[in-house]
Amino acid sequence: MKSLQKIKYWLFDLDNTLYSGKTKVFEQVDKKMSQFISQKLKVDIMEAKKIQKSYFYEYNTTLNGMIKN
């Protein structure tokens, strides 16, 4: 972990700009985000997915929606 402390900038590709869609990176992020919301809000995974998508559309990002709510 010490080697990660020296990294000054992180770049996250969440819309397949840098990586091919074949890598399914965004799908994995989406899945993990649903799991996090489910655990954090103590709701089932289907409800978490609905919350995730509503935050995304209302606040432009799911994270922004979670911060505001």
Residue frames as qw, qx, qy, qz and C-alpha x, y, z in Angstrom:
[[0.000, 0.883, 0.468, 0.000, 0.00, 0.00, 0.00],
 [0.355, -0.674, 0.074, 0.643, 2.91, 2.37, 0.54],
 [0.339, 0.014, 0.562, 0.754, 3.58, 2.49, -3.18],
 [0.057, 0.695, 0.637, 0.328, 0.02, 3.78, -3.73],
 [0.279, -0.819, -0.269, 0.424, 0.63, 6.73, -1.41],
 [0.342, -0.374, 0.327, 0.798, 3.05, 8.21, -3.92],
 [0.233, 0.463, 0.682, 0.517, 0.43, 8.43, -6.65],
 [0.011, -0.206, -0.145, 0.968, -0.56, 12.05, -7.09],
 [0.532, 0.216, -0.116, -0.811, -3.48, 11.61, -9.51],
 [0.411, 0.146, 0.900, -0.027, -5.98, 8.85, -10.19],
 [0.384, 0.215, -0.388, -0.810, -7.91, 8.58, -13.42],
 [0.464, 0.185, 0.827, -0.258, -11.13, 6.57, -13.48],
 [0.249, 0.100, -0.617, -0.740, -12.67, 5.53, -16.77],
 [0.371, 0.218, 0.772, -0.467, -16.34, 4.88, -16.11],
 [0.615, 0.578, 0.194, -0.500, -17.75, 5.31, -19.58],
 [0.839, 0.178, 0.439, 0.269, -15.48, 3.12, -21.71],
 [0.282, 0.941, -0.148, -0.115, -13.49, 6.07, -23.04],
 [0.064, -0.730, 0.678, 0.055, -10.09, 4.59, -22.24],
 [0.322, -0.151, 0.935, -0.008, -10.96, 0.91, -22.17],
 [0.329, -0.068, -0.741, -0.581, -12.92, -1.18, -24.60],
 [0.682, -0.229, 0.099, -0.688, -16.48, -1.95, -23.56],
 [0.827, 0.079, -0.550, -0.079, -15.43, -5.59, -23.81],
 [0.290, 0.259, -0.709, 0.588, -13.58, -5.23, -20.51],
 [0.502, -0.600, -0.573, -0.244, -16.93, -4.65, -18.77],
 [0.316, 0.047, -0.463, 0.827, -15.31, -2.26, -16.28],
 [0.318, -0.231, 0.029, -0.919, -18.41, -0.09, -16.08],
 [0.742, -0.273, -0.498, -0.357, -20.63, -3.13, -15.47],
 [0.646, -0.147, -0.605, 0.441, -18.49, -4.08, -12.48],
 [0.071, 0.097, -0.293, 0.949, -18.61, -0.55, -11.06],
 [0.529, -0.260, -0.253, -0.767, -22.39, -0.53, -11.52],
 [0.769, -0.246, -0.587, -0.060, -22.73, -3.87, -9.71],
 [0.498, -0.083, -0.533, 0.678, -20.49, -2.82, -6.82],
 [0.123, -0.192, 0.108, -0.968, -22.35, 0.47, -6.47],
 [0.672, -0.319, -0.384, -0.548, -25.69, -1.36, -6.21],
 [0.735, -0.209, -0.593, 0.254, -24.23, -3.66, -3.55],
 [0.280, 0.056, -0.385, 0.877, -22.89, -0.69, -1.59],
 [0.368, -0.259, -0.066, -0.891, -26.24, 1.14, -1.69],
 [0.747, -0.282, -0.535, -0.275, -28.06, -2.04, -0.68],
 [0.643, -0.185, -0.560, 0.488, -25.82, -2.50, 2.36],
 [0.164, 0.098, -0.239, 0.952, -25.65, 1.15, 3.32],
 [0.428, -0.168, -0.052, -0.886, -29.40, 1.79, 3.09],
 [0.291, 0.002, 0.899, -0.326, -30.39, -1.71, 4.22],
 [0.702, 0.400, 0.078, -0.584, -32.57, -2.40, 1.18],
 [0.837, 0.111, 0.513, 0.154, -32.66, -5.35, -1.20],
 [0.428, -0.196, 0.497, 0.729, -30.58, -5.23, -4.35],
 [0.216, 0.580, 0.643, 0.451, -33.54, -4.41, -6.62],
 [0.166, -0.938, -0.289, 0.089, -34.49, -1.39, -4.50],
 [0.477, -0.594, 0.239, 0.602, -30.84, -0.34, -4.40],
 [0.414, 0.163, 0.593, 0.672, -30.69, -0.45, -8.20],
 [0.054, 0.814, 0.515, 0.264, -33.81, 1.77, -8.43],
 [0.343, -0.883, -0.065, 0.313, -32.29, 4.28, -5.98],
 [0.543, -0.305, 0.413, 0.664, -28.99, 4.20, -7.85],
 [0.321, 0.394, 0.592, 0.625, -30.60, 4.97, -11.18],
 [0.077, -0.902, -0.409, -0.111, -32.91, 7.65, -9.80],
 [0.428, -0.763, 0.090, 0.475, -29.94, 9.42, -8.18],
 [0.508, -0.057, 0.508, 0.693, -27.99, 9.15, -11.43],
 [0.194, 0.592, 0.569, 0.537, -30.75, 10.75, -13.49],
 [0.228, -0.918, -0.323, -0.034, -31.73, 13.38, -10.92],
 [0.412, -0.855, 0.170, 0.265, -28.25, 14.42, -9.75],
 [0.503, 0.765, -0.390, -0.105, -26.11, 13.47, -12.79],
 [0.409, 0.344, -0.822, 0.196, -24.14, 10.92, -10.77],
 [0.728, -0.432, -0.528, -0.068, -25.14, 8.35, -8.19],
 [0.550, -0.136, -0.425, 0.706, -22.46, 9.61, -5.81],
 [0.042, -0.231, 0.024, -0.972, -23.78, 13.16, -6.02],
 [0.609, -0.420, -0.388, -0.550, -27.28, 11.87, -5.20],
 [0.743, -0.324, -0.530, 0.249, -25.96, 9.95, -2.21],
 [0.355, 0.021, -0.298, 0.886, -24.14, 12.99, -0.92],
 [0.240, -0.276, -0.099, -0.926, -27.21, 15.20, -1.25],
 [0.742, -0.369, -0.313, -0.464, -29.50, 12.64, 0.39]]
